[in-house]
Amino acid sequence: MSNVDSSVKKLLTSHAESCELIVGVVAEPAFDADERYHTVVFAIAKALDGVVFNGEEMLDANGVTLLAAA
């Protein structure tokens, strides 16, 4: 995370330090198969002031990429 903007680093660190709940979701078929999956997952993230990890990126509750795998 050395190349990450300091405000993003603070945001992600804050989420990790204050985390009280982790929700894992597996979609069958893949999340891209149905746009409703995204709607539900991001609504949950927004309601819980959370972030979403899709296996490659850390996204905020609006779907904005905060951190991507190199």
mmCIF file of the N, C-alpha and C atoms, coordinates in Angstrom:
data_MODEL
# 
_entry.id   MODEL 
# 
loop_
_atom_site.group_PDB 
_atom_site.id 
_atom_site.type_symbol 
_atom_site.label_atom_id 
_atom_site.label_alt_id 
_atom_site.label_comp_id 
_atom_site.label_asym_id 
_atom_site.label_entity_id 
_atom_site.label_seq_id 
_atom_site.pdbx_PDB_ins_code 
_atom_site.Cartn_x 
_atom_site.Cartn_y 
_atom_site.Cartn_z 
_atom_site.occupancy 
_atom_site.B_iso_or_equiv 
_atom_site.pdbx_formal_charge 
_atom_site.auth_seq_id 
_atom_site.auth_comp_id 
_atom_site.auth_asym_id 
_atom_site.auth_atom_id 
_atom_site.pdbx_PDB_model_num 
ATOM 1   N N  . MET A 1 1  ? 0.809   -1.188  0.000   1.00 0.00 ? 1  MET A N  1 
ATOM 2   C CA . MET A 1 1  ? 0.000   0.000   0.000   1.00 0.00 ? 1  MET A CA 1 
ATOM 3   C C  . MET A 1 1  ? 0.857   1.259   0.000   1.00 0.00 ? 1  MET A C  1 
ATOM 4   N N  . SER A 1 2  ? 2.128   1.155   -0.348  1.00 0.00 ? 2  SER A N  1 
ATOM 5   C CA . SER A 1 2  ? 2.996   2.319   -0.296  1.00 0.00 ? 2  SER A CA 1 
ATOM 6   C C  . SER A 1 2  ? 2.655   3.365   -1.354  1.00 0.00 ? 2  SER A C  1 
ATOM 7   N N  . ASN A 1 3  ? 2.029   2.981   -2.464  1.00 0.00 ? 3  ASN A N  1 
ATOM 8   C CA . ASN A 1 3  ? 1.675   3.926   -3.523  1.00 0.00 ? 3  ASN A CA 1 
ATOM 9   C C  . ASN A 1 3  ? 0.279   4.511   -3.345  1.00 0.00 ? 3  ASN A C  1 
ATOM 10  N N  . VAL A 1 4  ? -0.418  4.103   -2.322  1.00 0.00 ? 4  VAL A N  1 
ATOM 11  C CA . VAL A 1 4  ? -1.802  4.518   -2.118  1.00 0.00 ? 4  VAL A CA 1 
ATOM 12  C C  . VAL A 1 4  ? -1.843  5.931   -1.537  1.00 0.00 ? 4  VAL A C  1 
ATOM 13  N N  . ASP A 1 5  ? -2.759  6.733   -2.038  1.00 0.00 ? 5  ASP A N  1 
ATOM 14  C CA . ASP A 1 5  ? -3.001  8.081   -1.521  1.00 0.00 ? 5  ASP A CA 1 
ATOM 15  C C  . ASP A 1 5  ? -3.203  8.002   -0.008  1.00 0.00 ? 5  ASP A C  1 
ATOM 16  N N  . SER A 1 6  ? -2.650  8.945   0.738   1.00 0.00 ? 6  SER A N  1 
ATOM 17  C CA . SER A 1 6  ? -2.714  8.887   2.202   1.00 0.00 ? 6  SER A CA 1 
ATOM 18  C C  . SER A 1 6  ? -4.150  8.941   2.730   1.00 0.00 ? 6  SER A C  1 
ATOM 19  N N  . SER A 1 7  ? -5.053  9.675   2.076   1.00 0.00 ? 7  SER A N  1 
ATOM 20  C CA . SER A 1 7  ? -6.442  9.723   2.544   1.00 0.00 ? 7  SER A CA 1 
ATOM 21  C C  . SER A 1 7  ? -7.132  8.372   2.350   1.00 0.00 ? 7  SER A C  1 
ATOM 22  N N  . VAL A 1 8  ? -6.811  7.677   1.249   1.00 0.00 ? 8  VAL A N  1 
ATOM 23  C CA . VAL A 1 8  ? -7.380  6.343   1.013   1.00 0.00 ? 8  VAL A CA 1 
ATOM 24  C C  . VAL A 1 8  ? -6.809  5.366   2.038   1.00 0.00 ? 8  VAL A C  1 
ATOM 25  N N  . LYS A 1 9  ? -5.511  5.477   2.298   1.00 0.00 ? 9  LYS A N  1 
ATOM 26  C CA . LYS A 1 9  ? -4.879  4.608   3.285   1.00 0.00 ? 9  LYS A CA 1 
ATOM 27  C C  . LYS A 1 9  ? -5.518  4.802   4.658   1.00 0.00 ? 9  LYS A C  1 
ATOM 28  N N  . LYS A 1 10 ? -5.775  6.056   5.046   1.00 0.00 ? 10 LYS A N  1 
ATOM 29  C CA . LYS A 1 10 ? -6.418  6.337   6.337   1.00 0.00 ? 10 LYS A CA 1 
ATOM 30  C C  . LYS A 1 10 ? -7.833  5.761   6.377   1.00 0.00 ? 10 LYS A C  1 
ATOM 31  N N  . LEU A 1 11 ? -8.575  5.909   5.269   1.00 0.00 ? 11 LEU A N  1 
ATOM 32  C CA . LEU A 1 11 ? -9.937  5.382   5.203   1.00 0.00 ? 11 LEU A CA 1 
ATOM 33  C C  . LEU A 1 11 ? -9.948  3.861   5.375   1.00 0.00 ? 11 LEU A C  1 
ATOM 34  N N  . LEU A 1 12 ? -9.103  3.166   4.628   1.00 0.00 ? 12 LEU A N  1 
ATOM 35  C CA . LEU A 1 12 ? -9.073  1.705   4.706   1.00 0.00 ? 12 LEU A CA 1 
ATOM 36  C C  . LEU A 1 12 ? -8.577  1.231   6.065   1.00 0.00 ? 12 LEU A C  1 
ATOM 37  N N  . THR A 1 13 ? -7.590  1.916   6.609   1.00 0.00 ? 13 THR A N  1 
ATOM 38  C CA . THR A 1 13 ? -7.082  1.565   7.941   1.00 0.00 ? 13 THR A CA 1 
ATOM 39  C C  . THR A 1 13 ? -8.167  1.751   8.987   1.00 0.00 ? 13 THR A C  1 
ATOM 40  N N  . SER A 1 14 ? -8.909  2.837   8.878   1.00 0.00 ? 14 SER A N  1 
ATOM 41  C CA . SER A 1 14 ? -10.003 3.111   9.814   1.00 0.00 ? 14 SER A CA 1 
ATOM 42  C C  . SER A 1 14 ? -11.061 2.017   9.746   1.00 0.00 ? 14 SER A C  1 
ATOM 43  N N  . HIS A 1 15 ? -11.430 1.613   8.534   1.00 0.00 ? 15 HIS A N  1 
ATOM 44  C CA . HIS A 1 15 ? -12.418 0.543   8.380   1.00 0.00 ? 15 HIS A CA 1 
ATOM 45  C C  . HIS A 1 15 ? -11.911 -0.760  9.000   1.00 0.00 ? 15 HIS A C  1 
ATOM 46  N N  . ALA A 1 16 ? -10.658 -1.083  8.766   1.00 0.00 ? 16 ALA A N  1 
ATOM 47  C CA . ALA A 1 16 ? -10.091 -2.332  9.305   1.00 0.00 ? 16 ALA A CA 1 
ATOM 48  C C  . ALA A 1 16 ? -10.032 -2.296  10.829  1.00 0.00 ? 16 ALA A C  1 
ATOM 49  N N  . GLU A 1 17 ? -9.611  -1.173  11.392  1.00 0.00 ? 17 GLU A N  1 
ATOM 50  C CA . GLU A 1 17 ? -9.485  -1.062  12.847  1.00 0.00 ? 17 GLU A CA 1 
ATOM 51  C C  . GLU A 1 17 ? -10.827 -1.057  13.572  1.00 0.00 ? 17 GLU A C  1 
ATOM 52  N N  . SER A 1 18 ? -11.859 -0.512  12.950  1.00 0.00 ? 18 SER A N  1 
ATOM 53  C CA . SER A 1 18 ? -13.154 -0.418  13.616  1.00 0.00 ? 18 SER A CA 1 
ATOM 54  C C  . SER A 1 18 ? -14.123 -1.525  13.196  1.00 0.00 ? 18 SER A C  1 
ATOM 55  N N  . CYS A 1 19 ? -13.646 -2.459  12.421  1.00 0.00 ? 19 CYS A N  1 
ATOM 56  C CA . CYS A 1 19 ? -14.500 -3.522  11.893  1.00 0.00 ? 19 CYS A CA 1 
ATOM 57  C C  . CYS A 1 19 ? -15.102 -4.375  13.006  1.00 0.00 ? 19 CYS A C  1 
ATOM 58  N N  . GLU A 1 20 ? -16.413 -4.505  12.973  1.00 0.00 ? 20 GLU A N  1 
ATOM 59  C CA . GLU A 1 20 ? -17.119 -5.358  13.916  1.00 0.00 ? 20 GLU A CA 1 
ATOM 60  C C  . GLU A 1 20 ? -17.805 -6.529  13.221  1.00 0.00 ? 20 GLU A C  1 
ATOM 61  N N  . LEU A 1 21 ? -17.908 -6.449  11.892  1.00 0.00 ? 21 LEU A N  1 
ATOM 62  C CA . LEU A 1 21 ? -18.639 -7.463  11.146  1.00 0.00 ? 21 LEU A CA 1 
ATOM 63  C C  . LEU A 1 21 ? -18.046 -7.587  9.751   1.00 0.00 ? 21 LEU A C  1 
ATOM 64  N N  . ILE A 1 22 ? -17.831 -8.810  9.326   1.00 0.00 ? 22 ILE A N  1 
ATOM 65  C CA . ILE A 1 22 ? -17.411 -9.080  7.954   1.00 0.00 ? 22 ILE A CA 1 
ATOM 66  C C  . ILE A 1 22 ? -18.470 -9.974  7.335   1.00 0.00 ? 22 ILE A C  1 
ATOM 67  N N  . VAL A 1 23 ? -18.975 -9.560  6.184   1.00 0.00 ? 23 VAL A N  1 
ATOM 68  C CA . VAL A 1 23 ? -19.998 -10.322 5.485   1.00 0.00 ? 23 VAL A CA 1 
ATOM 69  C C  . VAL A 1 23 ? -19.378 -10.866 4.203   1.00 0.00 ? 23 VAL A C  1 
ATOM 70  N N  . GLY A 1 24 ? -19.420 -12.157 4.024   1.00 0.00 ? 24 GLY A N  1 
ATOM 71  C CA . GLY A 1 24 ? -18.918 -12.781 2.806   1.00 0.00 ? 24 GLY A CA 1 
ATOM 72  C C  . GLY A 1 24 ? -20.075 -13.240 1.942   1.00 0.00 ? 24 GLY A C  1 
ATOM 73  N N  . VAL A 1 25 ? -19.931 -13.035 0.641   1.00 0.00 ? 25 VAL A N  1 
ATOM 74  C CA . VAL A 1 25 ? -20.986 -13.401 -0.293  1.00 0.00 ? 25 VAL A CA 1 
ATOM 75  C C  . VAL A 1 25 ? -20.375 -14.126 -1.480  1.00 0.00 ? 25 VAL A C  1 
ATOM 76  N N  . VAL A 1 26 ? -20.983 -15.233 -1.864  1.00 0.00 ? 26 VAL A N  1 
ATOM 77  C CA . VAL A 1 26 ? -20.598 -15.941 -3.083  1.00 0.00 ? 26 VAL A CA 1 
ATOM 78  C C  . VAL A 1 26 ? -21.823 -15.956 -3.980  1.00 0.00 ? 26 VAL A C  1 
ATOM 79  N N  . ALA A 1 27 ? -21.673 -15.488 -5.195  1.00 0.00 ? 27 ALA A N  1 
ATOM 80  C CA . ALA A 1 27 ? -22.799 -15.444 -6.135  1.00 0.00 ? 27 ALA A CA 1 
ATOM 81  C C  . ALA A 1 27 ? -22.641 -16.538 -7.185  1.00 0.00 ? 27 ALA A C  1 
ATOM 82  N N  . GLU A 1 28 ? -23.685 -17.290 -7.376  1.00 0.00 ? 28 GLU A N  1 
ATOM 83  C CA . GLU A 1 28 ? -23.713 -18.324 -8.405  1.00 0.00 ? 28 GLU A CA 1 
ATOM 84  C C  . GLU A 1 28 ? -24.871 -18.018 -9.329  1.00 0.00 ? 28 GLU A C  1 
ATOM 85  N N  . PRO A 1 29 ? -24.703 -17.747 -10.573 1.00 0.00 ? 29 PRO A N  1 
ATOM 86  C CA . PRO A 1 29 ? -23.419 -17.593 -11.258 1.00 0.00 ? 29 PRO A CA 1 
ATOM 87  C C  . PRO A 1 29 ? -22.699 -16.330 -10.790 1.00 0.00 ? 29 PRO A C  1 
ATOM 88  N N  . ALA A 1 30 ? -21.674 -15.932 -11.466 1.00 0.00 ? 30 ALA A N  1 
ATOM 89  C CA . ALA A 1 30 ? -20.823 -14.815 -11.058 1.00 0.00 ? 30 ALA A CA 1 
ATOM 90  C C  . ALA A 1 30 ? -21.618 -13.523 -10.882 1.00 0.00 ? 30 ALA A C  1 
ATOM 91  N N  . PHE A 1 31 ? -21.061 -12.595 -10.102 1.00 0.00 ? 31 PHE A N  1 
ATOM 92  C CA . PHE A 1 31 ? -21.723 -11.312 -9.853  1.00 0.00 ? 31 PHE A CA 1 
ATOM 93  C C  . PHE A 1 31 ? -22.074 -10.585 -11.147 1.00 0.00 ? 31 PHE A C  1 
ATOM 94  N N  . ASP A 1 32 ? -21.263 -10.718 -12.153 1.00 0.00 ? 32 ASP A N  1 
ATOM 95  C CA . ASP A 1 32 ? -21.510 -10.016 -13.412 1.00 0.00 ? 32 ASP A CA 1 
ATOM 96  C C  . ASP A 1 32 ? -22.713 -10.570 -14.175 1.00 0.00 ? 32 ASP A C  1 
ATOM 97  N N  . ALA A 1 33 ? -23.221 -11.712 -13.764 1.00 0.00 ? 33 ALA A N  1 
ATOM 98  C CA . ALA A 1 33 ? -24.338 -12.337 -14.481 1.00 0.00 ? 33 ALA A CA 1 
ATOM 99  C C  . ALA A 1 33 ? -25.661 -11.598 -14.266 1.00 0.00 ? 33 ALA A C  1 
ATOM 100 N N  . ASP A 1 34 ? -25.767 -10.867 -13.180 1.00 0.00 ? 34 ASP A N  1 
ATOM 101 C CA . ASP A 1 34 ? -27.038 -10.206 -12.863 1.00 0.00 ? 34 ASP A CA 1 
ATOM 102 C C  . ASP A 1 34 ? -26.745 -8.912  -12.116 1.00 0.00 ? 34 ASP A C  1 
ATOM 103 N N  . GLU A 1 35 ? -27.154 -7.784  -12.665 1.00 0.00 ? 35 GLU A N  1 
ATOM 104 C CA . GLU A 1 35 ? -26.878 -6.476  -12.069 1.00 0.00 ? 35 GLU A CA 1 
ATOM 105 C C  . GLU A 1 35 ? -27.487 -6.339  -10.671 1.00 0.00 ? 35 GLU A C  1 
ATOM 106 N N  . ARG A 1 36 ? -28.503 -7.134  -10.362 1.00 0.00 ? 36 ARG A N  1 
ATOM 107 C CA . ARG A 1 36 ? -29.121 -7.062  -9.032  1.00 0.00 ? 36 ARG A CA 1 
ATOM 108 C C  . ARG A 1 36 ? -28.142 -7.436  -7.923  1.00 0.00 ? 36 ARG A C  1 
ATOM 109 N N  . TYR A 1 37 ? -27.176 -8.302  -8.221  1.00 0.00 ? 37 TYR A N  1 
ATOM 110 C CA . TYR A 1 37 ? -26.167 -8.665  -7.219  1.00 0.00 ? 37 TYR A CA 1 
ATOM 111 C C  . TYR A 1 37 ? -25.434 -7.416  -6.750  1.00 0.00 ? 37 TYR A C  1 
ATOM 112 N N  . HIS A 1 38 ? -24.998 -6.598  -7.710  1.00 0.00 ? 38 HIS A N  1 
ATOM 113 C CA . HIS A 1 38 ? -24.274 -5.368  -7.373  1.00 0.00 ? 38 HIS A CA 1 
ATOM 114 C C  . HIS A 1 38 ? -25.141 -4.447  -6.519  1.00 0.00 ? 38 HIS A C  1 
ATOM 115 N N  . THR A 1 39 ? -26.385 -4.295  -6.899  1.00 0.00 ? 39 THR A N  1 
ATOM 116 C CA . THR A 1 39 ? -27.297 -3.416  -6.174  1.00 0.00 ? 39 THR A CA 1 
ATOM 117 C C  . THR A 1 39 ? -27.399 -3.823  -4.714  1.00 0.00 ? 39 THR A C  1 
ATOM 118 N N  . VAL A 1 40 ? -27.575 -5.105  -4.474  1.00 0.00 ? 40 VAL A N  1 
ATOM 119 C CA . VAL A 1 40 ? -27.734 -5.605  -3.106  1.00 0.00 ? 40 VAL A CA 1 
ATOM 120 C C  . VAL A 1 40 ? -26.427 -5.478  -2.317  1.00 0.00 ? 40 VAL A C  1 
ATOM 121 N N  . VAL A 1 41 ? -25.324 -5.903  -2.892  1.00 0.00 ? 41 VAL A N  1 
ATOM 122 C CA . VAL A 1 41 ? -24.039 -5.861  -2.187  1.00 0.00 ? 41 VAL A CA 1 
ATOM 123 C C  . VAL A 1 41 ? -23.662 -4.429  -1.823  1.00 0.00 ? 41 VAL A C  1 
ATOM 124 N N  . PHE A 1 42 ? -23.810 -3.506  -2.757  1.00 0.00 ? 42 PHE A N  1 
ATOM 125 C CA . PHE A 1 42 ? -23.436 -2.124  -2.469  1.00 0.00 ? 42 PHE A CA 1 
ATOM 126 C C  . PHE A 1 42 ? -24.433 -1.449  -1.532  1.00 0.00 ? 42 PHE A C  1 
ATOM 127 N N  . ALA A 1 43 ? -25.690 -1.854  -1.561  1.00 0.00 ? 43 ALA A N  1 
ATOM 128 C CA . ALA A 1 43 ? -26.671 -1.330  -0.603  1.00 0.00 ? 43 ALA A CA 1 
ATOM 129 C C  . ALA A 1 43 ? -26.308 -1.771  0.816   1.00 0.00 ? 43 ALA A C  1 
ATOM 130 N N  . ILE A 1 44 ? -25.878 -3.009  0.957   1.00 0.00 ? 44 ILE A N  1 
ATOM 131 C CA . ILE A 1 44 ? -25.436 -3.504  2.272   1.00 0.00 ? 44 ILE A CA 1 
ATOM 132 C C  . ILE A 1 44 ? -24.209 -2.729  2.733   1.00 0.00 ? 44 ILE A C  1 
ATOM 133 N N  . ALA A 1 45 ? -23.244 -2.537  1.837   1.00 0.00 ? 45 ALA A N  1 
ATOM 134 C CA . ALA A 1 45 ? -22.034 -1.778  2.181   1.00 0.00 ? 45 ALA A CA 1 
ATOM 135 C C  . ALA A 1 45 ? -22.380 -0.354  2.601   1.00 0.00 ? 45 ALA A C  1 
ATOM 136 N N  . LYS A 1 46 ? -23.307 0.259   1.888   1.00 0.00 ? 46 LYS A N  1 
ATOM 137 C CA . LYS A 1 46 ? -23.707 1.636   2.215   1.00 0.00 ? 46 LYS A CA 1 
ATOM 138 C C  . LYS A 1 46 ? -24.396 1.684   3.577   1.00 0.00 ? 46 LYS A C  1 
ATOM 139 N N  . ALA A 1 47 ? -25.301 0.742   3.839   1.00 0.00 ? 47 ALA A N  1 
ATOM 140 C CA . ALA A 1 47 ? -26.036 0.724   5.105   1.00 0.00 ? 47 ALA A CA 1 
ATOM 141 C C  . ALA A 1 47 ? -25.110 0.484   6.302   1.00 0.00 ? 47 ALA A C  1 
ATOM 142 N N  . LEU A 1 48 ? -24.034 -0.259  6.086   1.00 0.00 ? 48 LEU A N  1 
ATOM 143 C CA . LEU A 1 48 ? -23.119 -0.590  7.175   1.00 0.00 ? 48 LEU A CA 1 
ATOM 144 C C  . LEU A 1 48 ? -21.851 0.260   7.161   1.00 0.00 ? 48 LEU A C  1 
ATOM 145 N N  . ASP A 1 49 ? -21.817 1.298   6.301   1.00 0.00 ? 49 ASP A N  1 
ATOM 146 C CA . ASP A 1 49 ? -20.622 2.130   6.145   1.00 0.00 ? 49 ASP A CA 1 
ATOM 147 C C  . ASP A 1 49 ? -19.414 1.242   5.877   1.00 0.00 ? 49 ASP A C  1 
ATOM 148 N N  . GLY A 1 50 ? -19.581 0.323   4.932   1.00 0.00 ? 50 GLY A N  1 
ATOM 149 C CA . GLY A 1 50 ? -18.548 -0.656  4.658   1.00 0.00 ? 50 GLY A CA 1 
ATOM 150 C C  . GLY A 1 50 ? -17.865 -0.467  3.326   1.00 0.00 ? 50 GLY A C  1 
ATOM 151 N N  . VAL A 1 51 ? -16.959 -1.365  3.052   1.00 0.00 ? 51 VAL A N  1 
ATOM 152 C CA . VAL A 1 51 ? -16.265 -1.423  1.773   1.00 0.00 ? 51 VAL A CA 1 
ATOM 153 C C  . VAL A 1 51 ? -16.484 -2.812  1.184   1.00 0.00 ? 51 VAL A C  1 
ATOM 154 N N  . VAL A 1 52 ? -16.244 -2.934  -0.104  1.00 0.00 ? 52 VAL A N  1 
ATOM 155 C CA . VAL A 1 52 ? -16.454 -4.189  -0.820  1.00 0.00 ? 52 VAL A CA 1 
ATOM 156 C C  . VAL A 1 52 ? -15.125 -4.637  -1.411  1.00 0.00 ? 52 VAL A C  1 
ATOM 157 N N  . PHE A 1 53 ? -14.787 -5.905  -1.218  1.00 0.00 ? 53 PHE A N  1 
ATOM 158 C CA . PHE A 1 53 ? -13.616 -6.485  -1.870  1.00 0.00 ? 53 PHE A CA 1 
ATOM 159 C C  . PHE A 1 53 ? -14.124 -7.503  -2.864  1.00 0.00 ? 53 PHE A C  1 
ATOM 160 N N  . ASN A 1 54 ? -13.767 -7.338  -4.141  1.00 0.00 ? 54 ASN A N  1 
ATOM 161 C CA . ASN A 1 54 ? -14.273 -8.233  -5.185  1.00 0.00 ? 54 ASN A CA 1 
ATOM 162 C C  . ASN A 1 54 ? -13.247 -9.260  -5.658  1.00 0.00 ? 54 ASN A C  1 
ATOM 163 N N  . GLY A 1 55 ? -12.176 -9.397  -4.912  1.00 0.00 ? 55 GLY A N  1 
ATOM 164 C CA . GLY A 1 55 ? -11.122 -10.330 -5.294  1.00 0.00 ? 55 GLY A CA 1 
ATOM 165 C C  . GLY A 1 55 ? -9.968  -9.644  -5.984  1.00 0.00 ? 55 GLY A C  1 
ATOM 166 N N  . GLU A 1 56 ? -10.212 -8.452  -6.495  1.00 0.00 ? 56 GLU A N  1 
ATOM 167 C CA . GLU A 1 56 ? -9.174  -7.693  -7.193  1.00 0.00 ? 56 GLU A CA 1 
ATOM 168 C C  . GLU A 1 56 ? -9.074  -6.247  -6.729  1.00 0.00 ? 56 GLU A C  1 
ATOM 169 N N  . GLU A 1 57 ? -10.189 -5.708  -6.232  1.00 0.00 ? 57 GLU A N  1 
ATOM 170 C CA . GLU A 1 57 ? -10.232 -4.298  -5.853  1.00 0.00 ? 57 GLU A CA 1 
ATOM 171 C C  . GLU A 1 57 ? -10.980 -4.105  -4.544  1.00 0.00 ? 57 GLU A C  1 
ATOM 172 N N  . MET A 1 58 ? -10.598 -3.051  -3.828  1.00 0.00 ? 58 MET A N  1 
ATOM 173 C CA . MET A 1 58 ? -11.353 -2.607  -2.660  1.00 0.00 ? 58 MET A CA 1 
ATOM 174 C C  . MET A 1 58 ? -12.164 -1.406  -3.139  1.00 0.00 ? 58 MET A C  1 
ATOM 175 N N  . LEU A 1 59 ? -13.492 -1.481  -2.984  1.00 0.00 ? 59 LEU A N  1 
ATOM 176 C CA . LEU A 1 59 ? -14.392 -0.447  -3.488  1.00 0.00 ? 59 LEU A CA 1 
ATOM 177 C C  . LEU A 1 59 ? -15.162 0.177   -2.335  1.00 0.00 ? 59 LEU A C  1 
ATOM 178 N N  . ASP A 1 60 ? -15.490 1.458   -2.485  1.00 0.00 ? 60 ASP A N  1 
ATOM 179 C CA . ASP A 1 60 ? -16.356 2.066   -1.481  1.00 0.00 ? 60 ASP A CA 1 
ATOM 180 C C  . ASP A 1 60 ? -17.801 1.668   -1.791  1.00 0.00 ? 60 ASP A C  1 
ATOM 181 N N  . ALA A 1 61 ? -18.731 2.125   -0.955  1.00 0.00 ? 61 ALA A N  1 
ATOM 182 C CA . ALA A 1 61 ? -20.135 1.727   -1.105  1.00 0.00 ? 61 ALA A CA 1 
ATOM 183 C C  . ALA A 1 61 ? -20.797 2.286   -2.354  1.00 0.00 ? 61 ALA A C  1 
ATOM 184 N N  . ASN A 1 62 ? -20.115 3.197   -3.048  1.00 0.00 ? 62 ASN A N  1 
ATOM 185 C CA . ASN A 1 62 ? -20.635 3.733   -4.318  1.00 0.00 ? 62 ASN A CA 1 
ATOM 186 C C  . ASN A 1 62 ? -20.002 3.053   -5.525  1.00 0.00 ? 62 ASN A C  1 
ATOM 187 N N  . GLY A 1 63 ? -19.137 2.075   -5.283  1.00 0.00 ? 63 GLY A N  1 
ATOM 188 C CA . GLY A 1 63 ? -18.493 1.351   -6.374  1.00 0.00 ? 63 GLY A CA 1 
ATOM 189 C C  . GLY A 1 63 ? -17.219 1.982   -6.880  1.00 0.00 ? 63 GLY A C  1 
ATOM 190 N N  . VAL A 1 64 ? -16.722 3.000   -6.181  1.00 0.00 ? 64 VAL A N  1 
ATOM 191 C CA . VAL A 1 64 ? -15.480 3.672   -6.580  1.00 0.00 ? 64 VAL A CA 1 
ATOM 192 C C  . VAL A 1 64 ? -14.300 2.851   -6.073  1.00 0.00 ? 64 VAL A C  1 
ATOM 193 N N  . THR A 1 65 ? -13.346 2.561   -6.948  1.00 0.00 ? 65 THR A N  1 
ATOM 194 C CA . THR A 1 65 ? -12.167 1.795   -6.577  1.00 0.00 ? 65 THR A CA 1 
ATOM 195 C C  . THR A 1 65 ? -11.271 2.615   -5.658  1.00 0.00 ? 65 THR A C  1 
ATOM 196 N N  . LEU A 1 66 ? -11.012 2.050   -4.476  1.00 0.00 ? 66 LEU A N  1 
ATOM 197 C CA . LEU A 1 66 ? -10.119 2.691   -3.520  1.00 0.00 ? 66 LEU A CA 1 
ATOM 198 C C  . LEU A 1 66 ? -8.714  2.125   -3.624  1.00 0.00 ? 66 LEU A C  1 
ATOM 199 N N  . LEU A 1 67 ? -8.629  0.816   -3.917  1.00 0.00 ? 67 LEU A N  1 
ATOM 200 C CA . LEU A 1 67 ? -7.349  0.124   -3.971  1.00 0.00 ? 67 LEU A CA 1 
ATOM 201 C C  . LEU A 1 67 ? -7.486  -1.028  -4.947  1.00 0.00 ? 67 LEU A C  1 
ATOM 202 N N  . ALA A 1 68 ? -6.524  -1.179  -5.829  1.00 0.00 ? 68 ALA A N  1 
ATOM 203 C CA . ALA A 1 68 ? -6.553  -2.272  -6.811  1.00 0.00 ? 68 ALA A CA 1 
ATOM 204 C C  . ALA A 1 68 ? -5.292  -3.108  -6.686  1.00 0.00 ? 68 ALA A C  1 
ATOM 205 N N  . ALA A 1 69 ? -5.422  -4.402  -6.936  1.00 0.00 ? 69 ALA A N  1 
ATOM 206 C CA . ALA A 1 69 ? -4.262  -5.289  -6.923  1.00 0.00 ? 69 ALA A CA 1 
ATOM 207 C C  . ALA A 1 69 ? -3.342  -4.917  -8.071  1.00 0.00 ? 69 ALA A C  1 
ATOM 208 N N  . ALA A 1 70 ? -2.074  -4.973  -7.789  1.00 0.00 ? 70 ALA A N  1 
ATOM 209 C CA . ALA A 1 70 ? -1.087  -4.606  -8.814  1.00 0.00 ? 70 ALA A CA 1 
ATOM 210 C C  . ALA A 1 70 ? -0.952  -5.660  -9.872  1.00 0.00 ? 70 ALA A C  1 
# 
